[in-house]
């Protein structure tokens, strides 16, 4: 910058003058000391005082703060939201998780407790009879459920026909890694023998948000639950204002 260069040149010139003056003073003092008369000594003292004042006047101030170099303009385009700039610092591999976290927080805003059916939502299987034979967690819901369990108190539940169905369900959930973070535990997976029992679970837990594939259950709970998600590939018809409709869990949170 022109201003900064001029300032540096001035400082350099003052230092050169100071060095030259110092050499001249040394020569003069040596000459005067060769003549040891009282007048000479007085001249030395007076000259020394003059040199000190001249030096202090010409010396650059050490305490004077240096003018900061002008900041380079940011490469961020004008009008870019701060949230976009902060998100850019996230690792590329975590961008999907970041988006999921934001959507879950928005969809479940104000919800403390969430209840969710397993069959047809978390599992590929859709009927209790299928669950007697095997259980398969849908890969696309694993990270989503983990994010929900971080944001809310999450309970999973299902109507089963026997103990083997419960074992199949718990084993599938554990194998998928849904118990690895501590947000979702085996104790929060509930089983009952009838749909009435599932409805009772939701009410007793005082859930803020319930997810189910049964239109009868979501209709009965609409008076007691703040929000519900009806999972169905078909339109739910005339649903209550607090019931959302989606063909699957991940599409609702996308």
PEKA-V566718 format. One record per backbone hydrogen bond with DSSP energy under -1.0 kcal/mol. NH is the residue of the N-H (numbers start at 1). CO is the residue of the C=O. Records with the same first field share a line. If there is no record, write none. Layout:
BEGIN
NH=CO ; CO
END
This chain:
BEGIN
5=1
6=2
7=3
8=4
9=5
10=6
11=7
12=8
13=9
14=10
15=11
16=12
17=13
18=14
19=15
20=16
21=17
22=18
23=19
24=20
25=21
26=22
27=23
28=24
29=25
30=26
31=27
32=28
33=29
35=32
41=37
42=38
43=39
44=40
45=41
46=42
47=43
48=44
49=45
50=46
51=47
52=48
53=49
54=50
55=51
56=52
57=53
58=54
59=55
80=77
85=81
86=82
87=83
88=84
89=86
90=87
94=91
95=92
98=94
99=95
100=96
101=97
102=98
103=99
104=100
105=101
106=102
107=103
108=104
109=106
111=108
114=153
115=209
116=155
117=211
118=157
120=125
121=118
122=118
123=118
124=136
131=127
132=128
133=130
134=130
138=122
141=138
145=141
146=142
147=143
148=144
149=145
150=146
151=147
152=148
153=112
155=114
156=188
157=116
158=190
160=192
166=162
167=163
168=164
169=165
170=166
171=167
172=168
173=169
174=170
175=171
176=172
177=174
178=173
180=177
188=185
189=186
190=156
192=158
198=194
199=195
200=196
201=197
202=198
203=199
204=200
205=201
207=202
208=113
209=113
210=227
211=115
212=229
218=214
219=215
220=216
221=217
224=221
225=221
227=208
228=242
229=210
230=244
231=212
232=246
239=237
243=240
244=228
246=230
252=248
253=249
254=251
END
